[in-house]
Amino acid sequence: MTKTFFAKPTDFKIRKGLAELHRKRAPLYIRTRALWYAGAMVLLFGSALAYPSKFVTFAPILIFAITALYFGAGFVWRRQMFAGFQSAPYRLAGTRFTLAEDGYSEESALHSMTFRWNAFIAAEQTNEGIALLLADIECLAIPKTAFKDAGEMAETLTAIKAYIAASRG
C-alpha cells in the first residue's frame, strides 16, 4: 500500500525535532554531561582552596575557561548548523513524500531521494512530525503539516515501523 504526502521540509523544525529525539533516545549520562563538567569544576576549585599553590589555583581557572570555550563554541556551531540546514534551498521547495512497501522516497523540483526500509534504524514521532532515523542523530523527516490530523500521523508511524521491522527479517 502506497501513501503519498505533500509538505515543505522546513515545516519540520530540525532543531526542535532533534532536541526531542535526543531527549527520548540519548543515554542519561549524555543528557547530563553539563552536570558532570560542573562537578569536575567544583572538585577542582575545592582542591584549589584546600591545597593553595600557584599551579593549583591557576589550573581550575584554566580548565573552566577551556570548558566555557568548548561549550560556547559548540552552541554557536550548532546554531549556525541548524540555521543553515533549515534554510537549504531543497528544504524550501514543496516536497512529495512517498511510503511504499519497497521504501521511502522524497521528491521535489530540486531533489529526489529513495531509501529502502532497511536503511532506517527506527521511526519516532516528535512534535514536529515523524523522524525516520538513519543513525542515532541523523534522520529524514516528514513534517506534521503533511498529515490531515494526529490520527493519520499515528497510523503512518505504525505503518513505517511495520515496514522497518519487516525489512529486518
LUMLOVEX-575364 format. One record per atom (N, C-alpha, C, O, CB): residue in one letter; x, y, z. Coordinates in steps of 0.2 Angstrom, whole numbers, plus 5000, padded with zeros to 4 digits. Glycine has a CB too. Layout:
AXYZ;...
end
This chain:
M500449945000;M500050005000;M500450065000;M500950075004;M499550005006;T500350114995;T500750174995;T500450234998;T499850244996;T500950184987;K500750275001;K500550335004;K500950395002;K501550385001;K500450335012;T500650445000;T500950504997;T500750565001;T500150575003;T500850514990;F501250605003;F501050665007;F501450725004;F501950715001;F501250665014;F501150785005;F501450845002;F501650895008;F501150905012;F501050874996;A502250925008;A502350975013;A503051005011;A503350985007;A502350945020;K503151065015;K503851095014;K504251065020;K504051065025;K503851175014;P504851035018;P505351005023;P505451055029;P505651035034;P505950985020;T505451125027;T505551175033;T505051175038;T505151205043;T505651245029;D504451145037;D503951135042;D504151095048;D503951105053;D503351115039;F504651055046;F504951015052;F505551055054;F506051055051;F505150945049;K505451085060;K505951125063;K506551085066;K506451045071;K505751175069;I507051075062;I507551025063;I507851035070;I508050985074;I508151025058;R507951095073;R508251105079;R507851075085;R508051035089;R508451175081;K507151095084;K506751065089;K506650995089;K506550955094;K506051105089;G506550965083;G506450895082;G507050855084;G506950805087;G506350885074;L507650875083;L508250835085;L508350845093;L508550795096;L508850865082;A508150895095;A508150905103;A507750855106;A507850825111;A508050975105;E507150855103;E506650805106;E506850735105;E506850695110;E505950815103;L507150715100;L507450645098;L508050635103;L508050585106;L507650645091;H508450685104;H508950675109;H508750665116;H509050615120;H509450745109;R508250695118;R507950685125;R507650615125;R507650585131;R507350735127;K507350595120;K507050525120;K507550465120;K507450415123;K506550515114;R508050475116;R508550425114;R509250425117;R509550365118;R508550425107;A509450475119;A510150485122;A510150455129;A509750465133;A510450555122;P510750415131;P510850395137;P510850455142;P511050505141;P511450355138;L510650435149;L510650485154;L511350525155;L511350585156;L510450455160;Y511850485155;Y512550515156;Y512650565150;Y513050615151;Y513050465156;I512450555144;I512550605139;I512050665140;I512350725139;I512350575132;R511450655142;R511050715143;R511250755149;R511050815149;R510350685144;T511650725153;T511850765159;T512550785159;T512850795165;T511650725166;R512850785154;R513550795153;R513750865156;R514350875159;R513850785146;A513350915155;A513550985158;A513650975166;A514051015169;A512951035156;L513150935169;L513250925176;L513950895178;L514250905183;L512650885179;W514150845174;W514750815175;W515350865175;W515850865179;W514950755170;Y515350905170;Y515850965169;Y515751005175;Y516351025178;Y515751005163;A515151025177;A515151065183;A515451035190;A515751065194;A514351085184;G515250975190;G515550935196;G516350935196;G516650945201;G515250865196;A516650925190;A517350925190;A517650995191;A518151005195;A517550905182;M517251045189;M517451115191;M517451125199;M517851155201;M517051175187;V516951105202;V516851115209;V517451075213;V517751105217;V516151085212;L517551015210;L518150975213;L518851015212;L519251015217;L518150905210;L518951045206;L519551075205;L519551145210;L520151155212;L519551095198;F519051175210;F519051235214;F519151225222;F519451255225;F518451285213;G518851165224;G518851145230;G519651125232;G519851135237;G518451085232;S519951085227;S520651075228;S521051135228;S521551135232;S520851025223;A520951185225;A521251245225;A521251285231;A521751315234;A521051295219;L520651275235;L520551305241;L520951265247;L521151295251;L519851315243;A520851195246;A521151155251;A521951155251;A522251155256;A520951085250;Y522251155245;Y522951155244;Y523151215240;Y523351215234;Y523151085240;P523251275243;P523451335239;P524151335237;P524651315240;P523351395244;S524251345230;S524851355227;S524751385221;S524151395219;S525251285226;K525251415217;K525151455211;K524851405206;K524351425202;K525751485209;F525051345205;F524851305200;F524151285201;F523651285197;F525251245199;V523951255207;V523351235209;V522851285209;V522251275207;V523351205216;T522951345210;T522551405210;T522351425203;T521851445201;T522751465214;F522851415198;F522851435191;F522451385187;F522151395182;F523451455188;A522551315189;A522351265185;A521551265184;A521351255179;A522551195188;P521151275190;P520451275189;P520251335184;P519751325181;P520151275196;I520551385185;I520351445181;I520451425173;I520051445169;I520751505183;L521051395172;L521151375165;L520751325163;L520451335157;L521951355165;I520551275167;I520151225164;I519451255164;I519051235159;I520151165170;F519151295168;F518551325167;F518551365161;F517951365157;F518451375173;A519051405159;A519051445153;A519051395147;A518651415142;A519651485153;I519351345147;I519351295141;I518651265141;I518451255135;I519851245142;T518351245146;T517751215146;T517151265143;T516751255139;T517451195153;A517251325146;A516751385143;A516851395136;A516351395132;A516851445147;L517451395133;L517551405126;L517251345122;L517051345117;L518351405125;Y517351285125;Y517151225122;Y516351225121;Y516151215116;Y517351155126;F516051235127;F515351245126;F515051305122;F514651295118;F515051245134;G515351355123;G515151415119;G515251405112;G514851425108;G515551475121;A515851385110;A515951365103;A515451315100;A515251325094;A516651345101;G515351265104;G514851215102;G514151245101;G513851225096;G514851155107;F513951285105;F513251315105;F513251355098;F512751355095;F513051355111;V513751395097;V513751445091;V513751395085;V513451415080;V514351485091;W514151345085;W514251305079;W513551265078;W513351265072;W514751255080;R513251245083;R512551205082;R512051255080;R511651235075;R512351175089;R512051315082;R511551365080;R511651385073;R511151385069;R511551435084;Q512251395070;Q512451405063;Q512251345059;Q512051355053;Q513151425063;M512451285061;M512251225058;M511551215056;M511351205051;M512551165061;F511151225062;F510451215061;F510151275057;F509651255053;F510051215068;A510351335057;A510051385053;A510251375046;A509851385042;A510351455056;G510851355045;G511051335038;G510651285035;G510451285029;G511751325037;F510551225039;F510251165036;F509451185035;F509151165030;F510251115041;Q509151225040;Q508451245039;Q508351285033;Q507751285030;Q508251275045;S508851325031;S508651375025;S508951345019;S509051385014;S508951435027;A509151285018;A509451255012;A508951255007;A508351245008;A509751185013;P509151275001;P508651284995;P508151224994;P507551224993;P508951294989;Y508451164995;Y508051104994;Y507451094999;Y506951064998;Y508451034993;R507651125005;R507151115010;R506551175010;R506051165013;R507451125017;L506651215005;L506151275004;L505651254999;L505051284999;L506451335002;A505751204995;A505351184990;A504851134992;A504951094997;A505751144984;G504251134989;G503651084991;G503951014989;G504151004984;G503051104987;T503850974994;T504050904993;T503550854993;T503050854997;T504650894998;R503650804989;R503150744989;R503550684993;R504050664991;R502950724982;F503250664998;F503450615002;F503050545001;F502450545001;F503450625010;T503450494999;T503050434997;T503350375001;T503950365002;T503150414989;L502850335004;L502950275008;L502650225004;L502050215003;L502650285015;A503150175003;A502850114999;A503250055002;A503650055007;A503050114992;E502949995001;E503249935004;E504049925002;E504349895006;E502849875001;D504249954996;D504949944995;D505349994997;D506049994997;D505049944987;G505150055000;G505550105003;G505150175004;G504550185003;G506150114999;Y505550225005;Y505350285007;Y505750335001;Y506250325000;Y505550315014;S505350384999;S505650424994;S505350494995;S504850514998;S505450404987;E505850544994;E505650614994;E505750644987;E506250624984;E506050654999;E505350684984;E505450714978;E505150784977;E504650794979;E505150674972;S505650834975;S505350894973;S505750924967;S506050884963;S505550944979;A505650984965;A505951014959;A506651014960;A507051014955;A505651084958;L506951014966;L507651024967;L508050954969;L508650954969;L507751074972;H507650904971;H507950844974;H507550784973;H506950784972;H508250854981;S507850724973;S507550664973;S507950614977;S508550604976;S507450634966;M507650584982;M508050534987;M507550474988;M506950474988;M508150564994;T507850414987;T507550354989;T507950314993;T508550304992;T507350314982;F507650284998;F507950235003;F507550175004;F506950175004;F508050275010;R507850115005;R507550055006;R507450055014;R507750095018;R507949995004;W506950025016;W506750025023;W507349995028;W507350025034;W506149985025;N507749955025;N508249935030;N508849985031;N509249965035;N508549865027;A508750035028;A509250095029;A509050135035;A509550165038;A509250145023;F508450125038;F508250155044;F508350115050;F508250055050;F507550185043;I508550145056;I508650105062;I507950115066;I507850065070;I509250125066;A507550165065;A506950175069;A506550235066;A506850265062;A507150185076;A505950235069;A505550295067;A505250325073;A505050285078;A504950275062;E505250385074;E505050415080;E504550475079;E504650515074;E505550445085;Q504050485083;Q503550545082;Q503850595087;Q503950585092;Q502850525084;T503850655084;T504050715088;T503450765087;T503050755083;T504750745085;N503550825091;N503050875090;N503150905083;N502650945081;N503150925095;E503650895079;E503750925073;E503550885067;E503450905062;E504450945072;G503450815069;G503250765063;G503550705065;G503550685071;G503450795057;I503650665060;I503950595060;I504650605058;I504850625053;I503550545056;A505150575062;A505850575061;A506050495059;A505850455063;A506250595067;L506350485053;L506550425051;L507350425052;L507650455049;L506350405043;L507550385057;L508250385059;L508650345055;L508550285054;L508250365066;L509150375052;L509650335048;L510250315053;L510550265052;L509950375042;A510350355058;A510850345063;A510550375070;A509950405069;A511550365062;D510850365075;D510650395081;D510450475081;D510050495084;D511050385087;I510850505077;I510750585077;I510650605070;I510550665069;I511450615079;E510550565065;E510450585058;E509750555056;E509550495057;E510950555053;C509350605053;C508650575052;C508450615045;C508650665044;C508250595058;L507950585043;L507550615037;L506850625041;L506650595045;L507450575031;A506450685039;A505850695042;A505250715038;A505350735032;A506050765047;I504750695040;I504050705037;I503750755042;I503550735047;I503650645035;P503650815039;P503350875044;P502650855046;P502250825042;P503350935041;K502450875051;K501750865054;K501250895049;K500650875049;K501650885061;T501450945045;T500950985041;T500750935035;T500350955031;T501251045038;A501150885034;A500950835028;A500350795030;A500050765025;A501550795027;F500150795036;F499650745038;F498950795040;F499050845042;F499850705044;K498450755038;K497750795040;K497650805047;K497450855049;K497150755037;D497850755051;D497750755058;D498150715062;D498550675059;D496950745060;A498150715068;A498550675073;A498450595071;A498950555072;A498550685080;G497850575070;G497650505069;G498050485063;G498250425063;G496950505068;E498050525057;E498350495051;E499150495052;E499450445050;E498250545045;M499450545056;M500150535058;M500250475062;M500750445061;M500350605062;A499850455067;A499950395071;A499950335067;A500350285067;A499450395077;E499450335062;E499350275058;E499950265053;E500150215052;E498750285053;T500250325051;T500850325046;T501450295050;T501850255047;T500950395043;L501550325056;L502050295060;L502050225061;L502550195061;L502050335067;T501450195063;T501350125064;T501550085057;T501950035058;T500650105066;A501350115052;A501550085045;A502250085044;A502550035042;A501150115039;I502550135046;I503350145045;I503650095049;I504150065047;I503550215046;K503450095055;K503850045060;K503749975058;K504149935058;K503550055067;A503149955055;A503049895052;A503449875046;A503749825046;A502349885050;Y503549925042;Y504049925036;Y504749905038;Y505049865036;Y503949985031;I504949945043;I505649945046;I505749875049;I506249835048;I505849995051;A505249855053;A505349785056;A505349725051;A505749685052;A504749775061;A504949735046;A504849685041;A505549685037;A505749625034;A504249695036;S505849735036;S506449735032;S507049705036;S507549685033;S506649815030;R507049705043;R507549675047;R507449595047;R507949565049;R507449705054;G506849575045;G506849505044;G506549475050;G506449415051;G507449465042;
end
